[in-house]
Amino acid sequence: MADLYILDVLHDKIAADFAERQRVSEVLVGEWTTVEKYPGDVVILGNGDGEGVTIGSDAHHYIGEIDQGDGTTARALTANLQRVIVWCSARPPLEAIADLPRLARAATMALLRATVAALWRANGGAFPWGRVKWLNEARGSRIYGGAVRFECEFPIPIWDDANPVILATDLLGSAFTELEDVEIPESPDWTDP
């Protein structure tokens, strides 16, 4: 399996999820400065720290071969628990200027919920994600609108060398078993064939 960059994978899956649900929000890979410069509703995926983790329990560190999708199999030796930083920022229409703070936060929370749901679906279920932090608009990072930040984690396998897939139909051969000097126990119900 080709090494995939987690941010690209998540970007594509979230963008497809939003398109399927007709959610009009841009999904980008970048940093907080990207949010500052983007004029509309946006989700930014950025690199967080990662750490190595052992696959399996202390008693069993081996995992079987996994089909890599290219005619090979490989086993995961270990994994990088990759943290992804997610920024969500939404802006209400300018004509709503009188109630802007409340509307901005409501729009941002709706975008946050849509993003977490898309990540859940992309991961095929639950995934670890952390505390949601509102960003300080007073520092000039947002003129209007709301912005939040959270982190989530995804284990990225580190693969061993790939092996070609061998199908049972590819194998030719035969096996014979002979029984010699095998004693058959006697029992009252036993009849010799």
N, C-alpha and C positions, 0 to 999 in steps of 0.2 A: 504494500500500500504506500502510495506516495506520502511523504510527510506533508501534512496540511497545516496551514497557519490558522490557529483557532479563531482569530479575529475575522479572517476572511470567511470561514465556515459560518460563524455566527452572523456576520453581516448578511450573507446570502440568505440564510434561513429566516432571519427577522424581516428582511425586505420582502421575501416571498410571502411570509405570514401576513404582513401588513397589506400587501397587494391583494391577497385572497380575501381579506376582511375589509377592503376598501378604506384602510386607514391612511390618511394623507400625512405622512411624516417622513422626512428624509432619514436614512440610516447611513452613517459614515464611520470610517475608521480614522482615529486621530487622537487628539488630546483636548484638554479643557479649552485651550485657545481656539480650537475649531468651533466650539459652542459659542464663544464670545463673538465670533465674526459671522456666524450663520444667521440670516434674518428670519427664518421660519421655525416651525416645530421640527425638532431634530433629536435623534438618538445617536450618541457618539460612543464607540467601543474603543477602549484603550488598554494598553498592556499594564497589568499589575505584576506584583512579584509572584514567583512560583517557588515550589519546593519539591524535592524528590520524595516519593512515597513508595512503599513496598506494596506489591500486588499480592493479595492473599493474606492469610493470617501468619502468625509467628510459627505455627506448626506446619504450614504448607505454603511455600513461596512459589511453587510452580503453577503456571497456567498453561493449558493445552494450546495447540496450534490453532490459529484463527485464519480463515480464508481472507486473503488480502485483496481479492477481487481481480487479480491480474494473472491467475493461473499459479499462484504460489500461496504458501501458508507461512506463518511466522508466529512466534510466541512473544508476548509482551514480557520483557525482562523486568522493567520497573516503569514508573510513570512520573511525569511532572504534573503536580497539582497546580495548574495555571490559574492565577487570579486574573479576572477581567474587570476593569473599571468601566462602569456604565454611567454616562451622563444623559439625563433626559431634560429637555427644555422645551417649553411651549409658550406661545404668545397668543393672547386673545386679540380679537380685532381692535384696531386703534379707536374705532368709534365708541368702544366700551370704556373709555378713559376714566370715567367717574368711579367705576367699581373695579379698576384694573388689578389691584393686588389680590383680591379674592378670586376673580376670574382667572388670573394667571396661575395661581396655585391649584385651582380646580382643574384647569387644562393640563397642567404638568402632572398632577396625580393621575388623570385619565391616561396620559401617555405612559407614565410609569407602570400602571396596571397592564396596559396593552403590551409593553415591552417584557415584563415578567412573564406574562402568559405566553408570549412568543418564544421566550427562552425555555419555558417549561415544555412546550410542544417540540422545540428543536432538540431538547435533550431526551425526549421520550419519557419524561416524568420529572420528578422533583430534582432539584439541584441546590447546593448550598448557596445562599446569598445573604448579605449582611445588612446592617443598619442603613436606613435611608437618611441622607443628610441634606438639608436644604442649604443651598449655597447663598452666600452673603451678597445680595444685590447692592447694598450700600457702598461697596467698594468699587462700583462702576463696572462690574463684570457684566451686568445686564441692565439696560436702561429701563426696559419694561419686560414683563414676562417672568416666569418662574423657572428655576433650575434645581434639580436634585442629582445626587451622586450616590451610587451604591457599588458594592463589589460582589462578584459571584465567582465560583470555582468550578473548574472542569478538569478531570484527570486525563492527561494526554499520554498515551502509551509510548514507551520507547521500545522499538521492536528489535528482536534478534535478526540474524541473517535469514533471508527468505529461503524456503525450500520448494521445489516443484511439487505440485499436487500429483499424487499417485492414486489413480482410481483402481478399484478391484478388477475392473475389466482389462487393465493394462498388465496385470500380473498373470503369468502362465506358470503352471506347475501342478504337481499333484503330491499328495501325501498318503502314506500307507502306515497302518498300525498293525503290528502283530502281537498277539497275546500268547506268551509261552509261560509255562510253569505257573499258571494262575490257578489257585485252589478255589473251588466253588464250595461254599459252606453247605453242609447237609442240614436239612430241616425236615420236619415231618411232612410238610406240604410240598416239598421239592420233588419234582419229577424230572428225570434226566431226559432232555429232548432227543 
